Amino acid sequence: MKRVLRNYLANFSLRSPLVTIVTLSLAAPVFAQQGNSPWENTVNVLMTAFASTILGAERKLFFFAMCLGAATFNLLGTLLGGLLMFLLLYFVARWATQTDPQILRFLLSAARLRSEYDPMKFAPIVVRKERDA
């Protein structure tokens, strides 16, 4: 360990810090032209990445397909079964994303909403006609 540290310190020169200072001074005007700080740019890039799709499928649906594919692989013990399950769910996720990107949000919120009319719970109303006296 001491030999490595001694060799590093023996070969150390001012060239490395000088290159760093010159690089940072040249990069400052680039950041100034963008109007945003590097942190704001990073946040914008990350927000775009998290809101985008993965290989054409919505992120949640893609990860759902991946998890079920992995679960099928673990339960059945066959790589082919896991891959087939993943591919089937992946193509369903792509279709759902291309058809309507908000379909997942709609389906998840539909379970919480009260149904207005359910034909299976139809209760007929009895109407009686009375004669005039």
C-alpha angles and dihedrals in degrees: 000000000000091000092054092048092046092051091048093051092045092055095042115116138167090257094089097054090041092055090049093051093047092048093050092047091052092047094053096077090050091056091045092055093054094060093221131088118247089252092056090048090051092049091049092050092049093047090052091048093050094046096047131086128260112232090336097310128102112262097242093048091046093052090045089055090047094050094047090048090052091046091051090050091050096045099042097032093223125117091205092057092050093048093047092050091048093048093047093050092041093057090046088051091050091049092049092048093049093045097049122345091202095053093104092054090047094050094047093049094044092072091060096049123090115243115241097203129013114182091201090062095050113152112189118229115229113224118193122197116216123200123235111251 
